[in-house]
Amino acid sequence: MYSLIASCKSAEVDPRIWLEDVLSKIPYNERDKKDMTELLPRNWAKSNQTCSE
């Protein structure tokens, strides 16, 4: 868990916002066979620029 929070800080992403969003998307990504790497903090920040600090 610490490494995920550290990754968020490194990507300048609010860990709480990131975690809430990612937890809501995981079931759909698994079902649709989407690439889970898009949910990593740095990749997530690129597609959610309004949510990053």
mmCIF entry with sequence, helices, sheets and N, C-alpha, C, O atoms, coordinates in Angstrom:
data_MODEL
# 
_entry.id   MODEL 
# 
_entity.id                         1 
_entity.type                       polymer 
_entity.pdbx_number_of_molecules   1 
# 
_entity_poly.entity_id                      1 
_entity_poly.type                           'polypeptide(L)' 
_entity_poly.nstd_linkage                   no 
_entity_poly.nstd_monomer                   no 
_entity_poly.pdbx_seq_one_letter_code       MYSLIASCKSAEVDPRIWLEDVLSKIPYNERDKKDMTELLPRNWAKSNQTCSE 
_entity_poly.pdbx_seq_one_letter_code_can   MYSLIASCKSAEVDPRIWLEDVLSKIPYNERDKKDMTELLPRNWAKSNQTCSE 
_entity_poly.pdbx_strand_id                 A 
# 
loop_
_entity_poly_seq.entity_id 
_entity_poly_seq.num 
_entity_poly_seq.mon_id 
_entity_poly_seq.hetero 
1 1  MET n 
1 2  TYR n 
1 3  SER n 
1 4  LEU n 
1 5  ILE n 
1 6  ALA n 
1 7  SER n 
1 8  CYS n 
1 9  LYS n 
1 10 SER n 
1 11 ALA n 
1 12 GLU n 
1 13 VAL n 
1 14 ASP n 
1 15 PRO n 
1 16 ARG n 
1 17 ILE n 
1 18 TRP n 
1 19 LEU n 
1 20 GLU n 
1 21 ASP n 
1 22 VAL n 
1 23 LEU n 
1 24 SER n 
1 25 LYS n 
1 26 ILE n 
1 27 PRO n 
1 28 TYR n 
1 29 ASN n 
1 30 GLU n 
1 31 ARG n 
1 32 ASP n 
1 33 LYS n 
1 34 LYS n 
1 35 ASP n 
1 36 MET n 
1 37 THR n 
1 38 GLU n 
1 39 LEU n 
1 40 LEU n 
1 41 PRO n 
1 42 ARG n 
1 43 ASN n 
1 44 TRP n 
1 45 ALA n 
1 46 LYS n 
1 47 SER n 
1 48 ASN n 
1 49 GLN n 
1 50 THR n 
1 51 CYS n 
1 52 SER n 
1 53 GLU n 
# 
_struct_asym.id          A 
_struct_asym.entity_id   1 
# 
loop_
_struct_conf.conf_type_id 
_struct_conf.id 
_struct_conf.pdbx_PDB_helix_id 
_struct_conf.beg_label_comp_id 
_struct_conf.beg_label_asym_id 
_struct_conf.beg_label_seq_id 
_struct_conf.pdbx_beg_PDB_ins_code 
_struct_conf.end_label_comp_id 
_struct_conf.end_label_asym_id 
_struct_conf.end_label_seq_id 
_struct_conf.pdbx_end_PDB_ins_code 
_struct_conf.beg_auth_comp_id 
_struct_conf.beg_auth_asym_id 
_struct_conf.beg_auth_seq_id 
_struct_conf.end_auth_comp_id 
_struct_conf.end_auth_asym_id 
_struct_conf.end_auth_seq_id 
_struct_conf.pdbx_PDB_helix_class 
_struct_conf.details 
_struct_conf.pdbx_PDB_helix_length 
HELX_P HELX_P1 AA1 TYR A 2  ? SER A 10 ? TYR A 2  SER A 10 1 ? 9  
HELX_P HELX_P2 AA2 PRO A 15 ? ASP A 32 ? PRO A 15 ASP A 32 1 ? 18 
HELX_P HELX_P3 AA3 MET A 36 ? LEU A 39 ? MET A 36 LEU A 39 5 ? 4  
HELX_P HELX_P4 AA4 PRO A 41 ? SER A 47 ? PRO A 41 SER A 47 1 ? 7  
HELX_P HELX_P5 AA5 GLN A 49 ? CYS A 51 ? GLN A 49 CYS A 51 5 ? 3  
# 
_struct_conf_type.id          HELX_P 
_struct_conf_type.criteria    ? 
_struct_conf_type.reference   ? 
# 
loop_
_atom_site.group_PDB 
_atom_site.id 
_atom_site.type_symbol 
_atom_site.label_atom_id 
_atom_site.label_alt_id 
_atom_site.label_comp_id 
_atom_site.label_asym_id 
_atom_site.label_entity_id 
_atom_site.label_seq_id 
_atom_site.pdbx_PDB_ins_code 
_atom_site.Cartn_x 
_atom_site.Cartn_y 
_atom_site.Cartn_z 
_atom_site.occupancy 
_atom_site.B_iso_or_equiv 
_atom_site.pdbx_formal_charge 
_atom_site.auth_seq_id 
_atom_site.auth_comp_id 
_atom_site.auth_asym_id 
_atom_site.auth_atom_id 
_atom_site.pdbx_PDB_model_num 
ATOM 1   N N  . MET A 1 1  ? 0.829   -1.181 0.000   1.00 0.00 ? 1  MET A N  1 
ATOM 2   C CA . MET A 1 1  ? 0.000   0.000  0.000   1.00 0.00 ? 1  MET A CA 1 
ATOM 3   C C  . MET A 1 1  ? 0.877   1.251  0.000   1.00 0.00 ? 1  MET A C  1 
ATOM 4   O O  . MET A 1 1  ? 0.577   2.233  -0.679  1.00 0.00 ? 1  MET A O  1 
ATOM 5   N N  . TYR A 1 2  ? 1.965   1.200  0.771   1.00 0.00 ? 2  TYR A N  1 
ATOM 6   C CA . TYR A 1 2  ? 2.855   2.357  0.824   1.00 0.00 ? 2  TYR A CA 1 
ATOM 7   C C  . TYR A 1 2  ? 3.420   2.683  -0.551  1.00 0.00 ? 2  TYR A C  1 
ATOM 8   O O  . TYR A 1 2  ? 3.527   3.855  -0.913  1.00 0.00 ? 2  TYR A O  1 
ATOM 9   N N  . SER A 1 3  ? 3.779   1.670  -1.315  1.00 0.00 ? 3  SER A N  1 
ATOM 10  C CA . SER A 1 3  ? 4.363   1.929  -2.640  1.00 0.00 ? 3  SER A CA 1 
ATOM 11  C C  . SER A 1 3  ? 3.338   2.577  -3.576  1.00 0.00 ? 3  SER A C  1 
ATOM 12  O O  . SER A 1 3  ? 3.709   3.390  -4.422  1.00 0.00 ? 3  SER A O  1 
ATOM 13  N N  . LEU A 1 4  ? 2.064   2.229  -3.437  1.00 0.00 ? 4  LEU A N  1 
ATOM 14  C CA . LEU A 1 4  ? 1.026   2.866  -4.256  1.00 0.00 ? 4  LEU A CA 1 
ATOM 15  C C  . LEU A 1 4  ? 0.872   4.341  -3.891  1.00 0.00 ? 4  LEU A C  1 
ATOM 16  O O  . LEU A 1 4  ? 0.726   5.195  -4.766  1.00 0.00 ? 4  LEU A O  1 
ATOM 17  N N  . ILE A 1 5  ? 0.907   4.628  -2.600  1.00 0.00 ? 5  ILE A N  1 
ATOM 18  C CA . ILE A 1 5  ? 0.800   6.017  -2.154  1.00 0.00 ? 5  ILE A CA 1 
ATOM 19  C C  . ILE A 1 5  ? 2.025   6.807  -2.598  1.00 0.00 ? 5  ILE A C  1 
ATOM 20  O O  . ILE A 1 5  ? 1.905   7.956  -3.023  1.00 0.00 ? 5  ILE A O  1 
ATOM 21  N N  . ALA A 1 6  ? 3.198   6.195  -2.500  1.00 0.00 ? 6  ALA A N  1 
ATOM 22  C CA . ALA A 1 6  ? 4.421   6.861  -2.956  1.00 0.00 ? 6  ALA A CA 1 
ATOM 23  C C  . ALA A 1 6  ? 4.368   7.109  -4.463  1.00 0.00 ? 6  ALA A C  1 
ATOM 24  O O  . ALA A 1 6  ? 4.833   8.146  -4.936  1.00 0.00 ? 6  ALA A O  1 
ATOM 25  N N  . SER A 1 7  ? 3.812   6.174  -5.211  1.00 0.00 ? 7  SER A N  1 
ATOM 26  C CA . SER A 1 7  ? 3.662   6.360  -6.662  1.00 0.00 ? 7  SER A CA 1 
ATOM 27  C C  . SER A 1 7  ? 2.716   7.515  -6.960  1.00 0.00 ? 7  SER A C  1 
ATOM 28  O O  . SER A 1 7  ? 2.944   8.283  -7.894  1.00 0.00 ? 7  SER A O  1 
ATOM 29  N N  . CYS A 1 8  ? 1.663   7.637  -6.174  1.00 0.00 ? 8  CYS A N  1 
ATOM 30  C CA . CYS A 1 8  ? 0.730   8.755  -6.348  1.00 0.00 ? 8  CYS A CA 1 
ATOM 31  C C  . CYS A 1 8  ? 1.431   10.083 -6.084  1.00 0.00 ? 8  CYS A C  1 
ATOM 32  O O  . CYS A 1 8  ? 1.288   11.036 -6.849  1.00 0.00 ? 8  CYS A O  1 
ATOM 33  N N  . LYS A 1 9  ? 2.179   10.131 -5.006  1.00 0.00 ? 9  LYS A N  1 
ATOM 34  C CA . LYS A 1 9  ? 2.887   11.373 -4.685  1.00 0.00 ? 9  LYS A CA 1 
ATOM 35  C C  . LYS A 1 9  ? 3.886   11.721 -5.771  1.00 0.00 ? 9  LYS A C  1 
ATOM 36  O O  . LYS A 1 9  ? 4.027   12.888 -6.134  1.00 0.00 ? 9  LYS A O  1 
ATOM 37  N N  . SER A 1 10 ? 4.580   10.722 -6.292  1.00 0.00 ? 10 SER A N  1 
ATOM 38  C CA . SER A 1 10 ? 5.555   10.940 -7.363  1.00 0.00 ? 10 SER A CA 1 
ATOM 39  C C  . SER A 1 10 ? 4.880   11.480 -8.622  1.00 0.00 ? 10 SER A C  1 
ATOM 40  O O  . SER A 1 10 ? 5.455   12.300 -9.338  1.00 0.00 ? 10 SER A O  1 
ATOM 41  N N  . ALA A 1 11 ? 3.661   11.016 -8.887  1.00 0.00 ? 11 ALA A N  1 
ATOM 42  C CA . ALA A 1 11 ? 2.914   11.454 -10.073 1.00 0.00 ? 11 ALA A CA 1 
ATOM 43  C C  . ALA A 1 11 ? 2.057   12.686 -9.789  1.00 0.00 ? 11 ALA A C  1 
ATOM 44  O O  . ALA A 1 11 ? 1.306   13.142 -10.652 1.00 0.00 ? 11 ALA A O  1 
ATOM 45  N N  . GLU A 1 12 ? 2.176   13.224 -8.567  1.00 0.00 ? 12 GLU A N  1 
ATOM 46  C CA . GLU A 1 12 ? 1.395   14.390 -8.140  1.00 0.00 ? 12 GLU A CA 1 
ATOM 47  C C  . GLU A 1 12 ? -0.104  14.140 -8.239  1.00 0.00 ? 12 GLU A C  1 
ATOM 48  O O  . GLU A 1 12 ? -0.859  14.958 -8.764  1.00 0.00 ? 12 GLU A O  1 
ATOM 49  N N  . VAL A 1 13 ? -0.510  12.988 -7.721  1.00 0.00 ? 13 VAL A N  1 
ATOM 50  C CA . VAL A 1 13 ? -1.911  12.561 -7.724  1.00 0.00 ? 13 VAL A CA 1 
ATOM 51  C C  . VAL A 1 13 ? -2.372  12.428 -6.275  1.00 0.00 ? 13 VAL A C  1 
ATOM 52  O O  . VAL A 1 13 ? -1.640  11.911 -5.431  1.00 0.00 ? 13 VAL A O  1 
ATOM 53  N N  . ASP A 1 14 ? -3.573  12.890 -5.992  1.00 0.00 ? 14 ASP A N  1 
ATOM 54  C CA . ASP A 1 14 ? -4.154  12.716 -4.661  1.00 0.00 ? 14 ASP A CA 1 
ATOM 55  C C  . ASP A 1 14 ? -4.459  11.228 -4.473  1.00 0.00 ? 14 ASP A C  1 
ATOM 56  O O  . ASP A 1 14 ? -5.292  10.678 -5.193  1.00 0.00 ? 14 ASP A O  1 
ATOM 57  N N  . PRO A 1 15 ? -3.791  10.566 -3.509  1.00 0.00 ? 15 PRO A N  1 
ATOM 58  C CA . PRO A 1 15 ? -3.980  9.120  -3.332  1.00 0.00 ? 15 PRO A CA 1 
ATOM 59  C C  . PRO A 1 15 ? -5.427  8.714  -3.065  1.00 0.00 ? 15 PRO A C  1 
ATOM 60  O O  . PRO A 1 15 ? -5.874  7.668  -3.537  1.00 0.00 ? 15 PRO A O  1 
ATOM 61  N N  . ARG A 1 16 ? -6.159  9.530  -2.315  1.00 0.00 ? 16 ARG A N  1 
ATOM 62  C CA . ARG A 1 16 ? -7.550  9.188  -1.996  1.00 0.00 ? 16 ARG A CA 1 
ATOM 63  C C  . ARG A 1 16 ? -8.415  9.202  -3.251  1.00 0.00 ? 16 ARG A C  1 
ATOM 64  O O  . ARG A 1 16 ? -9.193  8.276  -3.483  1.00 0.00 ? 16 ARG A O  1 
ATOM 65  N N  . ILE A 1 17 ? -8.280  10.248 -4.057  1.00 0.00 ? 17 ILE A N  1 
ATOM 66  C CA . ILE A 1 17 ? -9.068  10.347 -5.291  1.00 0.00 ? 17 ILE A CA 1 
ATOM 67  C C  . ILE A 1 17 ? -8.700  9.216  -6.240  1.00 0.00 ? 17 ILE A C  1 
ATOM 68  O O  . ILE A 1 17 ? -9.574  8.589  -6.839  1.00 0.00 ? 17 ILE A O  1 
ATOM 69  N N  . TRP A 1 18 ? -7.399  8.958  -6.373  1.00 0.00 ? 18 TRP A N  1 
ATOM 70  C CA . TRP A 1 18 ? -6.930  7.887  -7.259  1.00 0.00 ? 18 TRP A CA 1 
ATOM 71  C C  . TRP A 1 18 ? -7.495  6.536  -6.811  1.00 0.00 ? 18 TRP A C  1 
ATOM 72  O O  . TRP A 1 18 ? -8.022  5.778  -7.625  1.00 0.00 ? 18 TRP A O  1 
ATOM 73  N N  . LEU A 1 19 ? -7.382  6.241  -5.512  1.00 0.00 ? 19 LEU A N  1 
ATOM 74  C CA . LEU A 1 19 ? -7.836  4.946  -5.006  1.00 0.00 ? 19 LEU A CA 1 
ATOM 75  C C  . LEU A 1 19 ? -9.340  4.765  -5.186  1.00 0.00 ? 19 LEU A C  1 
ATOM 76  O O  . LEU A 1 19 ? -9.788  3.692  -5.590  1.00 0.00 ? 19 LEU A O  1 
ATOM 77  N N  . GLU A 1 20 ? -10.119 5.792  -4.893  1.00 0.00 ? 20 GLU A N  1 
ATOM 78  C CA . GLU A 1 20 ? -11.571 5.703  -5.082  1.00 0.00 ? 20 GLU A CA 1 
ATOM 79  C C  . GLU A 1 20 ? -11.915 5.407  -6.539  1.00 0.00 ? 20 GLU A C  1 
ATOM 80  O O  . GLU A 1 20 ? -12.764 4.561  -6.823  1.00 0.00 ? 20 GLU A O  1 
ATOM 81  N N  . ASP A 1 21 ? -11.258 6.100  -7.453  1.00 0.00 ? 21 ASP A N  1 
ATOM 82  C CA . ASP A 1 21 ? -11.539 5.918  -8.872  1.00 0.00 ? 21 ASP A CA 1 
ATOM 83  C C  . ASP A 1 21 ? -11.097 4.536  -9.355  1.00 0.00 ? 21 ASP A C  1 
ATOM 84  O O  . ASP A 1 21 ? -11.835 3.850  -10.062 1.00 0.00 ? 21 ASP A O  1 
ATOM 85  N N  . VAL A 1 22 ? -9.895  4.140  -8.968  1.00 0.00 ? 22 VAL A N  1 
ATOM 86  C CA . VAL A 1 22 ? -9.358  2.849  -9.415  1.00 0.00 ? 22 VAL A CA 1 
ATOM 87  C C  . VAL A 1 22 ? -10.196 1.689  -8.872  1.00 0.00 ? 22 VAL A C  1 
ATOM 88  O O  . VAL A 1 22 ? -10.486 0.740  -9.600  1.00 0.00 ? 22 VAL A O  1 
ATOM 89  N N  . LEU A 1 23 ? -10.582 1.763  -7.603  1.00 0.00 ? 23 LEU A N  1 
ATOM 90  C CA . LEU A 1 23 ? -11.388 0.679  -7.036  1.00 0.00 ? 23 LEU A CA 1 
ATOM 91  C C  . LEU A 1 23 ? -12.739 0.553  -7.738  1.00 0.00 ? 23 LEU A C  1 
ATOM 92  O O  . LEU A 1 23 ? -13.293 -0.542 -7.830  1.00 0.00 ? 23 LEU A O  1 
ATOM 93  N N  . SER A 1 24 ? -13.260 1.657  -8.225  1.00 0.00 ? 24 SER A N  1 
ATOM 94  C CA . SER A 1 24 ? -14.538 1.585  -8.942  1.00 0.00 ? 24 SER A CA 1 
ATOM 95  C C  . SER A 1 24 ? -14.365 1.051  -10.363 1.00 0.00 ? 24 SER A C  1 
ATOM 96  O O  . SER A 1 24 ? -15.320 0.541  -10.949 1.00 0.00 ? 24 SER A O  1 
ATOM 97  N N  . LYS A 1 25 ? -13.157 1.161  -10.927 1.00 0.00 ? 25 LYS A N  1 
ATOM 98  C CA . LYS A 1 25 ? -12.919 0.731  -12.309 1.00 0.00 ? 25 LYS A CA 1 
ATOM 99  C C  . LYS A 1 25 ? -12.399 -0.697 -12.439 1.00 0.00 ? 25 LYS A C  1 
ATOM 100 O O  . LYS A 1 25 ? -12.561 -1.308 -13.496 1.00 0.00 ? 25 LYS A O  1 
ATOM 101 N N  . ILE A 1 26 ? -11.787 -1.239 -11.410 1.00 0.00 ? 26 ILE A N  1 
ATOM 102 C CA . ILE A 1 26 ? -11.167 -2.566 -11.507 1.00 0.00 ? 26 ILE A CA 1 
ATOM 103 C C  . ILE A 1 26 ? -12.142 -3.644 -11.981 1.00 0.00 ? 26 ILE A C  1 
ATOM 104 O O  . ILE A 1 26 ? -11.784 -4.416 -12.871 1.00 0.00 ? 26 ILE A O  1 
ATOM 105 N N  . PRO A 1 27 ? -13.344 -3.734 -11.436 1.00 0.00 ? 27 PRO A N  1 
ATOM 106 C CA . PRO A 1 27 ? -14.249 -4.798 -11.915 1.00 0.00 ? 27 PRO A CA 1 
ATOM 107 C C  . PRO A 1 27 ? -14.550 -4.705 -13.408 1.00 0.00 ? 27 PRO A C  1 
ATOM 108 O O  . PRO A 1 27 ? -14.662 -5.726 -14.086 1.00 0.00 ? 27 PRO A O  1 
ATOM 109 N N  . TYR A 1 28 ? -14.679 -3.488 -13.917 1.00 0.00 ? 28 TYR A N  1 
ATOM 110 C CA . TYR A 1 28 ? -14.987 -3.309 -15.337 1.00 0.00 ? 28 TYR A CA 1 
ATOM 111 C C  . TYR A 1 28 ? -13.782 -3.605 -16.211 1.00 0.00 ? 28 TYR A C  1 
ATOM 112 O O  . TYR A 1 28 ? -13.927 -4.162 -17.299 1.00 0.00 ? 28 TYR A O  1 
ATOM 113 N N  . ASN A 1 29 ? -12.596 -3.239 -15.749 1.00 0.00 ? 29 ASN A N  1 
ATOM 114 C CA . ASN A 1 29 ? -11.387 -3.524 -16.516 1.00 0.00 ? 29 ASN A CA 1 
ATOM 115 C C  . ASN A 1 29 ? -11.158 -5.028 -16.621 1.00 0.00 ? 29 ASN A C  1 
ATOM 116 O O  . ASN A 1 29 ? -10.770 -5.523 -17.678 1.00 0.00 ? 29 ASN A O  1 
ATOM 117 N N  . GLU A 1 30 ? -11.393 -5.752 -15.539 1.00 0.00 ? 30 GLU A N  1 
ATOM 118 C CA . GLU A 1 30 ? -11.222 -7.206 -15.566 1.00 0.00 ? 30 GLU A CA 1 
ATOM 119 C C  . GLU A 1 30 ? -12.246 -7.848 -16.492 1.00 0.00 ? 30 GLU A C  1 
ATOM 120 O O  . GLU A 1 30 ? -11.915 -8.750 -17.262 1.00 0.00 ? 30 GLU A O  1 
ATOM 121 N N  . ARG A 1 31 ? -13.476 -7.389 -16.417 1.00 0.00 ? 31 ARG A N  1 
ATOM 122 C CA . ARG A 1 31 ? -14.537 -7.959 -17.240 1.00 0.00 ? 31 ARG A CA 1 
ATOM 123 C C  . ARG A 1 31 ? -14.295 -7.687 -18.722 1.00 0.00 ? 31 ARG A C  1 
ATOM 124 O O  . ARG A 1 31 ? -14.493 -8.566 -19.560 1.00 0.00 ? 31 ARG A O  1 
ATOM 125 N N  . ASP A 1 32 ? -13.867 -6.472 -19.039 1.00 0.00 ? 32 ASP A N  1 
ATOM 126 C CA . ASP A 1 32 ? -13.655 -6.084 -20.430 1.00 0.00 ? 32 ASP A CA 1 
ATOM 127 C C  . ASP A 1 32 ? -12.254 -6.406 -20.929 1.00 0.00 ? 32 ASP A C  1 
ATOM 128 O O  . ASP A 1 32 ? -11.917 -6.101 -22.073 1.00 0.00 ? 32 ASP A O  1 
ATOM 129 N N  . LYS A 1 33 ? -11.432 -7.021 -20.077 1.00 0.00 ? 33 LYS A N  1 
ATOM 130 C CA . LYS A 1 33 ? -10.052 -7.406 -20.426 1.00 0.00 ? 33 LYS A CA 1 
ATOM 131 C C  . LYS A 1 33 ? -9.210  -6.198 -20.828 1.00 0.00 ? 33 LYS A C  1 
ATOM 132 O O  . LYS A 1 33 ? -8.352  -6.295 -21.705 1.00 0.00 ? 33 LYS A O  1 
ATOM 133 N N  . LYS A 1 34 ? -9.459  -5.068 -20.185 1.00 0.00 ? 34 LYS A N  1 
ATOM 134 C CA . LYS A 1 34 ? -8.676  -3.863 -20.462 1.00 0.00 ? 34 LYS A CA 1 
ATOM 135 C C  . LYS A 1 34 ? -7.321  -3.968 -19.772 1.00 0.00 ? 34 LYS A C  1 
ATOM 136 O O  . LYS A 1 34 ? -7.144  -4.731 -18.822 1.00 0.00 ? 34 LYS A O  1 
ATOM 137 N N  . ASP A 1 35 ? -6.383  -3.193 -20.267 1.00 0.00 ? 35 ASP A N  1 
ATOM 138 C CA . ASP A 1 35 ? -5.039  -3.167 -19.711 1.00 0.00 ? 35 ASP A CA 1 
ATOM 139 C C  . ASP A 1 35 ? -5.059  -2.487 -18.339 1.00 0.00 ? 35 ASP A C  1 
ATOM 140 O O  . ASP A 1 35 ? -5.426  -1.317 -18.232 1.00 0.00 ? 35 ASP A O  1 
ATOM 141 N N  . MET A 1 36 ? -4.668  -3.209 -17.305 1.00 0.00 ? 36 MET A N  1 
ATOM 142 C CA . MET A 1 36 ? -4.685  -2.671 -15.951 1.00 0.00 ? 36 MET A CA 1 
ATOM 143 C C  . MET A 1 36 ? -3.597  -1.619 -15.729 1.00 0.00 ? 36 MET A C  1 
ATOM 144 O O  . MET A 1 36 ? -3.679  -0.848 -14.774 1.00 0.00 ? 36 MET A O  1 
ATOM 145 N N  . THR A 1 37 ? -2.587  -1.574 -16.590 1.00 0.00 ? 37 THR A N  1 
ATOM 146 C CA . THR A 1 37 ? -1.522  -0.585 -16.390 1.00 0.00 ? 37 THR A CA 1 
ATOM 147 C C  . THR A 1 37 ? -2.034  0.840  -16.572 1.00 0.00 ? 37 THR A C  1 
ATOM 148 O O  . THR A 1 37 ? -1.389  1.786  -16.117 1.00 0.00 ? 37 THR A O  1 
ATOM 149 N N  . GLU A 1 38 ? -3.175  1.010  -17.224 1.00 0.00 ? 38 GLU A N  1 
ATOM 150 C CA . GLU A 1 38 ? -3.729  2.362  -17.368 1.00 0.00 ? 38 GLU A CA 1 
ATOM 151 C C  . GLU A 1 38 ? -4.224  2.904  -16.029 1.00 0.00 ? 38 GLU A C  1 
ATOM 152 O O  . GLU A 1 38 ? -4.491  4.100  -15.905 1.00 0.00 ? 38 GLU A O  1 
ATOM 153 N N  . LEU A 1 39 ? -4.346  2.031  -15.026 1.00 0.00 ? 39 LEU A N  1 
ATOM 154 C CA . LEU A 1 39 ? -4.801  2.456  -13.708 1.00 0.00 ? 39 LEU A CA 1 
ATOM 155 C C  . LEU A 1 39 ? -3.652  2.812  -12.765 1.00 0.00 ? 39 LEU A C  1 
ATOM 156 O O  . LEU A 1 39 ? -3.894  3.267  -11.647 1.00 0.00 ? 39 LEU A O  1 
ATOM 157 N N  . LEU A 1 40 ? -2.414  2.612  -13.197 1.00 0.00 ? 40 LEU A N  1 
ATOM 158 C CA . LEU A 1 40 ? -1.272  3.010  -12.379 1.00 0.00 ? 40 LEU A CA 1 
ATOM 159 C C  . LEU A 1 40 ? -1.277  4.530  -12.232 1.00 0.00 ? 40 LEU A C  1 
ATOM 160 O O  . LEU A 1 40 ? -1.682  5.236  -13.155 1.00 0.00 ? 40 LEU A O  1 
ATOM 161 N N  . PRO A 1 41 ? -0.831  5.041  -11.081 1.00 0.00 ? 41 PRO A N  1 
ATOM 162 C CA . PRO A 1 41 ? -0.949  6.476  -10.821 1.00 0.00 ? 41 PRO A CA 1 
ATOM 163 C C  . PRO A 1 41 ? -0.442  7.387  -11.940 1.00 0.00 ? 41 PRO A C  1 
ATOM 164 O O  . PRO A 1 41 ? -1.131  8.339  -12.307 1.00 0.00 ? 41 PRO A O  1 
ATOM 165 N N  . ARG A 1 42 ? 0.731   7.120  -12.486 1.00 0.00 ? 42 ARG A N  1 
ATOM 166 C CA . ARG A 1 42 ? 1.276   8.011  -13.524 1.00 0.00 ? 42 ARG A CA 1 
ATOM 167 C C  . ARG A 1 42 ? 0.415   7.966  -14.786 1.00 0.00 ? 42 ARG A C  1 
ATOM 168 O O  . ARG A 1 42 ? 0.155   9.008  -15.388 1.00 0.00 ? 42 ARG A O  1 
ATOM 169 N N  . ASN A 1 43 ? -0.028  6.784  -15.193 1.00 0.00 ? 43 ASN A N  1 
ATOM 170 C CA . ASN A 1 43 ? -0.881  6.656  -16.377 1.00 0.00 ? 43 ASN A CA 1 
ATOM 171 C C  . ASN A 1 43 ? -2.273  7.221  -16.107 1.00 0.00 ? 43 ASN A C  1 
ATOM 172 O O  . ASN A 1 43 ? -2.864  7.867  -16.971 1.00 0.00 ? 43 ASN A O  1 
ATOM 173 N N  . TRP A 1 44 ? -2.784  6.977  -14.923 1.00 0.00 ? 44 TRP A N  1 
ATOM 174 C CA . TRP A 1 44 ? -4.096  7.482  -14.532 1.00 0.00 ? 44 TRP A CA 1 
ATOM 175 C C  . TRP A 1 44 ? -4.118  9.010  -14.565 1.00 0.00 ? 44 TRP A C  1 
ATOM 176 O O  . TRP A 1 44 ? -5.095  9.617  -15.003 1.00 0.00 ? 44 TRP A O  1 
ATOM 177 N N  . ALA A 1 45 ? -3.031  9.621  -14.099 1.00 0.00 ? 45 ALA A N  1 
ATOM 178 C CA . ALA A 1 45 ? -2.955  11.083 -14.052 1.00 0.00 ? 45 ALA A CA 1 
ATOM 179 C C  . ALA A 1 45 ? -3.058  11.694 -15.445 1.00 0.00 ? 45 ALA A C  1 
ATOM 180 O O  . ALA A 1 45 ? -3.635  12.769 -15.610 1.00 0.00 ? 45 ALA A O  1 
ATOM 181 N N  . LYS A 1 46 ? -2.508  11.024 -16.440 1.00 0.00 ? 46 LYS A N  1 
ATOM 182 C CA . LYS A 1 46 ? -2.558  11.544 -17.811 1.00 0.00 ? 46 LYS A CA 1 
ATOM 183 C C  . LYS A 1 46 ? -3.988  11.633 -18.326 1.00 0.00 ? 46 LYS A C  1 
ATOM 184 O O  . LYS A 1 46 ? -4.326  12.558 -19.065 1.00 0.00 ? 46 LYS A O  1 
ATOM 185 N N  . SER A 1 47 ? -4.828  10.678 -17.941 1.00 0.00 ? 47 SER A N  1 
ATOM 186 C CA . SER A 1 47 ? -6.207  10.678 -18.429 1.00 0.00 ? 47 SER A CA 1 
ATOM 187 C C  . SER A 1 47 ? -7.176  11.369 -17.467 1.00 0.00 ? 47 SER A C  1 
ATOM 188 O O  . SER A 1 47 ? -8.354  11.536 -17.784 1.00 0.00 ? 47 SER A O  1 
ATOM 189 N N  . ASN A 1 48 ? -6.684  11.770 -16.300 1.00 0.00 ? 48 ASN A N  1 
ATOM 190 C CA . ASN A 1 48 ? -7.524  12.443 -15.297 1.00 0.00 ? 48 ASN A CA 1 
ATOM 191 C C  . ASN A 1 48 ? -6.835  13.707 -14.800 1.00 0.00 ? 48 ASN A C  1 
ATOM 192 O O  . ASN A 1 48 ? -6.702  13.899 -13.592 1.00 0.00 ? 48 ASN A O  1 
ATOM 193 N N  . GLN A 1 49 ? -6.408  14.546 -15.685 1.00 0.00 ? 49 GLN A N  1 
ATOM 194 C CA . GLN A 1 49 ? -5.618  15.719 -15.319 1.00 0.00 ? 49 GLN A CA 1 
ATOM 195 C C  . GLN A 1 49 ? -6.338  16.661 -14.376 1.00 0.00 ? 49 GLN A C  1 
ATOM 196 O O  . GLN A 1 49 ? -5.687  17.372 -13.610 1.00 0.00 ? 49 GLN A O  1 
ATOM 197 N N  . THR A 1 50 ? -7.652  16.689 -14.406 1.00 0.00 ? 50 THR A N  1 
ATOM 198 C CA . THR A 1 50 ? -8.390  17.588 -13.517 1.00 0.00 ? 50 THR A CA 1 
ATOM 199 C C  . THR A 1 50 ? -8.361  17.106 -12.079 1.00 0.00 ? 50 THR A C  1 
ATOM 200 O O  . THR A 1 50 ? -8.643  17.885 -11.169 1.00 0.00 ? 50 THR A O  1 
ATOM 201 N N  . CYS A 1 51 ? -8.026  15.833 -11.846 1.00 0.00 ? 51 CYS A N  1 
ATOM 202 C CA . CYS A 1 51 ? -8.019  15.283 -10.497 1.00 0.00 ? 51 CYS A CA 1 
ATOM 203 C C  . CYS A 1 51 ? -6.646  15.331 -9.852  1.00 0.00 ? 51 CYS A C  1 
ATOM 204 O O  . CYS A 1 51 ? -6.531  15.086 -8.651  1.00 0.00 ? 51 CYS A O  1 
ATOM 205 N N  . SER A 1 52 ? -5.620  15.633 -10.596 1.00 0.00 ? 52 SER A N  1 
ATOM 206 C CA . SER A 1 52 ? -4.283  15.645 -10.012 1.00 0.00 ? 52 SER A CA 1 
ATOM 207 C C  . SER A 1 52 ? -4.011  16.975 -9.340  1.00 0.00 ? 52 SER A C  1 
ATOM 208 O O  . SER A 1 52 ? -4.599  17.997 -9.695  1.00 0.00 ? 52 SER A O  1 
ATOM 209 N N  . GLU A 1 53 ? -3.113  16.954 -8.365  1.00 0.00 ? 53 GLU A N  1 
ATOM 210 C CA . GLU A 1 53 ? -2.781  18.172 -7.624  1.00 0.00 ? 53 GLU A CA 1 
ATOM 211 C C  . GLU A 1 53 ? -1.663  18.914 -8.316  1.00 0.00 ? 53 GLU A C  1 
ATOM 212 O O  . GLU A 1 53 ? -1.237  19.969 -7.845  1.00 0.00 ? 53 GLU A O  1 
# 
